[in-house]
């Protein structure tokens, strides 16, 4: 993948008055300027200039990098020392009341610091000496905060970048302690991956993309040969895992997703989507039309980083699985001693589930412990549904032996509400009337306590939980809610079927 396609879109987000990227006009919500994404864009500009682009690209990149460096916090007495504002409009955190993630994002050290290292590794010869000096100062500030923070190796996407940042800046400045801290952290991340062959932050379409980025940094720019070689081996293993979970026919990864910002990779920008694009090309990639409105649009700016590093030389079977669905299969993956993921991939249907071992509650909007996708017969997007609940629910998926069918089972121990969000897929049907308490029925959809009839899919539900309500959201998805007053189980039998 060359940087020009996405980079041309990012050109349209450039605000010359601020020397930063801004949200495009079509983006929902407040239109902010973005510091991290501007740094990513600057790398793309320098890469384009090096490939024969205009010298104006270098001038814009210099302005962008100066603007990014202006937004770094410099106060060794506070926990956010060395990280960056997400936007220039972000106020300084209060030393008495600041909360991580709400008032500042510590991860901007790693995201921006690693990009600055890519910039100086490939393009130092075209940058002004004063800017290079500012970058070195910023890297030392960032690494001071990163070193003190001591990221957990289980937080794999940030830990891989933190380890590389510590190592690379340690080598750049002659600080052996930082270098050794980075090498040690990288080894811990690799050891955890080796235990079960996966990351604890499991099967995330967004953060697997950052894992691949961190591993590629080590492969391309790591200065310790043994660690770089180990990173390259883990990188290939992760690509193999992604290929096993990817359904090229549905252009999506099967669940479950430990962290995801959507259910359809054709509708939002994801890190995995960008990386697969770099391997199979734009037409086959699980990525939306990036020239118009898309969800999580800022992650399109990851493309210049991916283009600069490049994917490794993948085995033929891995590349083939990213291009064409390679046949029905069931997978089982141990994530930790207590967590196990299972999935079923059929030609036109896939289901993923996670048994959390009873220790994963308070599910937020990023955790998708039960998911299903299917291909509609009529034109339009894939259909999908996902489980959403504050209860701790252990789920499993298994094949039935019949094509395009699967069974999902759920177990829980508490009382509460279990909700399923359902996107029927295909061409939008007629606007329904208000659902009745017992369910909802339109010409194409019938959602009741014991069965969900959807375009091209039938789900039979067996459970003692009672139907609470069926509602339709403004985004066209349906919500099917069940109430349970204590421990219980449910079984969902899925079968793709003709719409008529």
N, C-alpha and C positions, 0 to 999 in steps of 0.2 A: 504493500500500500504506500503510495507516495503521499506526501503531505499536502499536495495541491488541492485535492477535492475538498476535504474538510477545512483546509486553511482558507480557501476562497470564501467559505461560509463565515468563518471567523473574521475575515476581513470586514464583513458587513456589520459585525458587532463592535468594531473599534470606535472609540470615542476619542478623537484627537485632542479635545480640550482637556481631558483628564489623563491621556496617554494610558488608558486602561480599556479592557473589554467591558461592555455593558450588556445587560440582557437585551435580546432582540425585541422589536416592537410587538411581536405576537406573543411573547412570554406572559403568562399569568402572574399576578401578584405585583409587588413593588419592583420597579426596574432599578437594580443596583449595579454598581461597578464591582468587578471581581478580581481579586489580587492573585490568587493561585492560578486561575485560568489564564490570566494575562501572562504569567511567567511561562506557562506551557505554550502559549501562542508565540512568545518571543523566541523560544527554541525553534518553533516551526518557521518563523520568518528567517532566522539565521540559516536553517537547513535549505530553505528555498533559494536564498541568496547564493549559498555555496553550490547549488545545482544550476546556477546560471541565471538566477533571478536578478531583479533590479537592486541597485545599491540603496534605493529607498527602503528596501526591506531591512537592511542593516540599521539605517537611521531610525526606523520605527522600533526595531528591537531594542536599540540603546535607550530610546525614550521610555519604552515599556519597562525595561529592567530597572531604570532609575526610579520610575514610579512605584514599582514593586518594592524596591529597597526602602523607599520612604515610609512604608507601612509596617516595618518591623518594630516590635517593642524592644526597648533596651533598658532594663532595670533588673539587675541580678538579684534584687531582694524579693522579687515576686515570682510565683510559679509560671507565669506566662512569658518570662524573659526569653527572648530569641524567637518566639513565634510571631506570626503575622496577623494583622487584621484580615478578616474575610472580605471586608469592603472598607473603603476609606470612611464611610459613614458610621462604622462601628466605633462606639465610644471606648475610652480607656476603662478597663475593668476597675471596680472598686476594691481596694486591698482588703476591706472588711467584709464585703458581701459577694465577691466574685465567685461564680460557679463555673467549673469546667464544662465545656460544650455549649452552655447557654451564653456566657459572657466572653468566651474566647475558645478557640479550637487549637489544642496543643499539636494536633497532627499537621498543621500547616508548616511546622518546622521541617518535617520529613518530606512532605510533598514539594515544597518550594526549595528546600535545601538540596534535595536530590536533583531537581531540575537545574539549579544553578551549577551543580557539579557537571551535568551533561553539557551545559553551555560552555564552561571553561575547558572541558576536555576536548570539545570538537571545534570551538569557534574563538578561542582566546586571541588568535592572530588578527581578528578584525575588530576587536573591542578596544575602546580607549583605555589607557593605563589607569586613569582615575576610576573608571567603572570596575575594572578588575580588582582594584584595591578595595572598593566598596563591597564587592562580592566576597572577598576573603574575610573582611570584617564581619559581614553578615553570617557567613558560615561558622565562624568561631562563636558568635552569639548563639546561633541555632544549636550547635553541638553542645554548648554549655548547658542549655536547657534540656536537650535530649539525654545527655549523660546523667543529669540529676533525676530525670523522670523515671528512668529504668523501665521501659516498656516490657510488659509480659510477653514471653515467646508465644503464648497462646493467641495473642492478638496479631495473627500472622501477617496481615497486609502491612500494618504499620511497623511491626517488628523487623520485617525484612528491609524496609527502607531505613529504619533507625540504625540497624546494624551496618548497612552500607555507608550511611552518612558518617557514623562514628569511625569506621575503618578508613574511608576515603579522606576525610578531613584530618584524621590522625596522621595518615601518611603525608598529606599535603603540608601539614604544619610541623611534622616531626614529633608529634605527641604520641608516644608509644602506648600510654595508658588508654587513650581513646581508641587507638587501633585495636588493642587487645580486647577492650570492652566490646567493640563491634564484632570481632571474630568470634568471641565467646557467645554473644547473643545469636549470631547467625547459626552457630553450631547447635544451640538449644532449639532453634526453630526447626532445623533439619532433623534433629533427633525426634522431635515430637511428630513430624511428618512420617518418619520411618516407622514409628510404633504401629500405626494402623494404615499407613499409605494414604493419608489425607490430612487436611488441616482441620482444627477444631472449629474454625469459622467456616462451616461446611457449605459447599455448593452454592456460593453466592455469585450471581451473574455480574454484579458490580465488583465485589472485592476479590474474586478470583482474578479479575482483570488487573487489579493492583498487585496481587501476589505474583502474577506473571511479569509485571513491570519490575518489581523488586528483584525477582530471580534473574531477569534479563540484565539488570544493572550489574549484578554480581558476575554474570557470564561475560559481559562485554567490558566491564571496567574494573572488576575486582583485581587487586594487586597481590593477593595471596593465592597462589596457584591451586592449593588443595581446596580452599573454600570456594573458589570460583568453579572448580570441577564438580564439587558436590552440589553447588547451586544449579549447575547445568543439568545434572542428573535428576534433581528434584523437579526442575522446570519441565523436562520431558515427561516425567511421571505425572505431573499435574495436567499437562496437555492430554495425556492418555486418559486420565480420569474425566476431563471435560468431554472428550470424544465419546466415552462410554455413556455419559449422561445426555449427550446432545442428540436430538431427533431432527435430522436435516429436512425431513418431509414436513414437519410442523414448525421448523425454524425456531426452536426453543429448546432449552435445557429442561429435562424432567426434574421435578422437585424431589424431595423437600428442599426449601431454601432457608438456610439459617438467617440470611440477611438479603432482602431483595426489595427493590423500589418499584416493582411492577410484576405483572404476570405474563406479559407478552413482549418478547424482545423486539417485535416489529413495531412497537409503539413507544419505546423509550430508549434513550442512549445508555448503553451498558459497557463496562470494561471488557467483558468477554466478547460482546458483539464487535467492538473495535478490533480486538485481536484476531477473531475469526475472519473479519474483513481483510486483515493483512495477509491471511493465508489463502483464502478461497476467492477473493475479489468481491467487489461491491454487489454484483447481481445475486450472488449466492449467500451473502452475509445476513445474519439475523439482526438487521438494523433498519430503523424506519427511514423514510425519506428525510434526509438530514438538511434539505433545503427549505423545509417548512416547519410548522409547529410540531415539536416532539416533547415527550416527557423527559425529565431529568436532563434537560438539554445541555447543561454545562459540561457534562462528561464527554460531549463531542470534542472538547478541547484536549482530551487525552490523546487524540490521534497523532499529533506531532511527536509525542514521546514514543509511541509505539513505532512510528515510521523510522525514527532515529535509531532505535535499538534493533528492530526487526525480530521476527520469530526465529527460533532455531530450525535446523533441518529436521523436520518431523518424519517419523517412520511412515511408509506408504499407507499402512492400515489406518493410522491416526488421521492423516490427511483425507483419505477416502471417506472416513466416517463423518468428517466435517462437510463433505460435499454431497453425499447420498446416504439415505437411511439404509443401514446395513443389516436389517432383519430384526424380527422380534427377539426380545431378551428380557430377563428379569435380573436385577442387580441387588446385592446386599452389601452394605458398607458399614463396618464398625467405625464409629467416629471417636468415641472414648470408651472406657470400660463400661459405661452405663448407657451410652447413646448408640442407636443402630438405625441406619436409613435403609429403606427398601424401595424398589421402584419396578414398574412394569412398563415396557415400551412395545407397543403394537404398531402396525402400519398406520393406523389412523387415530390412535388413542394412546395416551400415556398417563400414568398415575405414580406419584411419589409420596412417601410418608416417612415420618420419623418417630421411633420409640425413644422418648427422652428419658426413660428410666425413672420416671416419676419425679424428676428433680428440675424440671424446667417450667416454671409458672410465669404469670404476669406477661403473657405474650404481647409484644407490641406489633406495630404495623409492619415491621420488617421481617418478622419470623413467620414463615409459611410452612407449618408442620404437615399439612396434607394438601396436595394439589392434584389437579387433573387438567389435561388439555386434550382437545379432540379437533379433528378436521371436519368442518361443516360441508355439506354437499353443495350448497349454494355459494356464490361468490361472497367474499368478505373475510374478516379476520377469524382466527381460530377461536373456538369456544374454550372456556376455562372455568374452574371454580377453585376456591381455596377455603380452608378452615380458619376461623378467627374466634378466639375465646380467651378469657382470662383464666380459665381452668387449666390445670396441668393435664394434658391429654397425651396418651401414648398411642401412636398410630402405626399401622403396618399395611403394606400393599403386597398382593400376590397375584400371580396369573391364574386363570381358570382352566387353561388348556384349550379354550376356544378362541378363534381370532377376534381381535378388537373387543375384547372383554377384559375386565379385571375386577378384583374385589379389594375393598379397603375396610379395615376394622379399626375401631377406636375404643379406648378404655379410659375411664376417669374415676377419681375417688371423691371429688367434692360436689357441692351443689352450685348451680349457676346457669348461665346461658351459653349455648353453643351456637355460633352463627356460621353460615356459609355464604360467601359472596359468589354469585354466579353471573358470568357473562355468556349469553347464549351463543354468540358467534354468528358468522354469516351475515346476510343482509338484515338490517333492522326490521323488525316486524311492526305491526300497527301499535299505536299507543294504547295500552291497556286501560280498562276501567279500574277503579279503586279495588285492590284485593279484598276478598272476604277473609274473616278470621280463620277459616278453615283452609285457606290456600288462595292461589291465584290461577286464573285460566284465561288464555287468549287463544286465538286461532292456532298458534304455533307452540304455545307454552302452557304446561299445566304443572304447577308446583303445589303438592299436597304433603301431608305428614309422611306418607309412606311411599310416594313416588314423585320423581321429577321428570316430566316429559319435556325435552328440549329439542330444538332443531338438531337432528342427527345423533342425539344421545338420550338414552333412558337410564335413570338411576333408581333402583329400588332400595328403600331405606327400611332397615329393621332395627328398632330401638324401643326401649320403654320410655324414653324422653318424650315429652309432649310438645307438639307444635305451638310455638308462641305467636308468631306472626310471619307474614310474607309481605315484603315491601319492595318497591322499585325506586332506585335512586335516579337523580337527574343525569348521571353518566350512562344510563342504560343498563346497569347491572341490577340484579335482583339480590335481596338478602332473605335467606330462609333461616329463621331462628327457632331453636328448641330450648325448652327449660328442663332442667333436671334437679331433683331435690336431694340427690345424694349419689353414691357410686353407681356407675352404669356402663353400658356398652352400646355400640352401634355398629351396624354392618351396612356398607354401601356396595351394591352390585351394579357395576357399570357396563353398559353395552352400547356400542355405536350402532345406530340403526338408520334405515332409510327415513327421510323426513315425512314421506307420505304413508 
